[in-house]
Amino acid sequence: MKKLLLLLLTCWSSMAMAQMQAAKRIIPDYTHETRIKSTTVKIWRIIRDLPQVKEYSNGTIKEVNIRTVNETRYRDLTFSDGHKRTDEIEQVHESYKFFVFHVLEPLPAGIGKAIVTALVESLPDNDDVSVVRWSIILEGDKAGRKPLVDSLSAEIANYEAGLKKMLE
């Protein structure tokens, strides 16, 4: 009986292990750190207030509409040059001061997904300066990545400039 039980447990644990996948290392297409002379709390209050992106976009965003459909939040943006974009807000994590959205449309041909993250952290050696760590993660063809990275990194640069104007 013990041998049968041991055999069943061994088979069961093997099946459970077979269903687990190895962790996949994700390497961002773009990373950037913004140091801002302000506390993490002040920076986070601005970033987590989704409609306020217009205020810290340094004039890049003309209109913002935040909407919820079946518990999923979306952000419809109209840029100052007239083009529009829709983002899905995936996370606004209060405890970790972590914001994630992915661009729904428009996406360049060959790009399946575009994710942008912002993480607000304090610096261990300076209470008066915080850092916002930005990243862009893309899935799809390499040919379509560069124009999208260039566009999104320029947008992040405007966020950086706008946040500094508001807080410093």
Long-range contacts (C-beta under 8 A, 24 or more apart in sequence): 26-137, 28-135, 28-136, 28-137, 29-136, 29-137, 29-138, 29-145, 29-149, 30-134, 30-135, 30-136, 30-149, 30-152, 30-153, 31-133, 31-134, 31-135, 31-136, 32-133, 32-134, 32-135, 32-153, 32-156, 32-160, 33-131, 33-132, 33-133, 33-134, 34-131, 34-132, 34-134, 34-159, 34-160, 34-163, 34-164, 35-123, 35-129, 35-130, 35-131, 36-129, 36-130, 36-131, 36-132, 36-163, 36-164, 36-167, 36-168, 37-128, 37-129, 37-164, 37-167, 37-168, 38-128, 38-129, 38-130, 38-167, 38-168, 39-122, 39-127, 39-128, 39-130, 40-97, 40-120, 40-121, 40-122, 40-130, 42-167, 43-97, 43-120, 43-130, 43-132, 43-163, 43-167, 44-97, 44-120, 46-163, 46-166, 46-167, 47-97, 47-99, 47-118, 47-120, 47-132, 47-163, 48-92, 48-94, 48-97, 48-99, 50-75, 50-89, 50-92, 53-77, 53-159, 55-162, 55-166, 56-159, 56-162, 56-163, 56-165, 56-166, 57-155, 57-158, 57-159, 57-162, 58-158, 58-159, 58-161, 58-162, 58-165, 59-158, 59-162, 60-155, 60-158, 74-104, 75-101, 87-116, 90-115, 97-121, 103-152, 107-148, 108-144, 108-147, 108-148, 109-141, 109-144, 110-140, 110-141, 110-143, 110-144, 111-138, 111-139, 111-140, 111-141, 111-144, 111-145, 111-148, 112-139, 112-140, 113-137, 113-138, 113-139, 113-140, 114-138, 114-139, 114-148, 114-152, 116-152, 116-156, 132-160, 132-163, 134-159
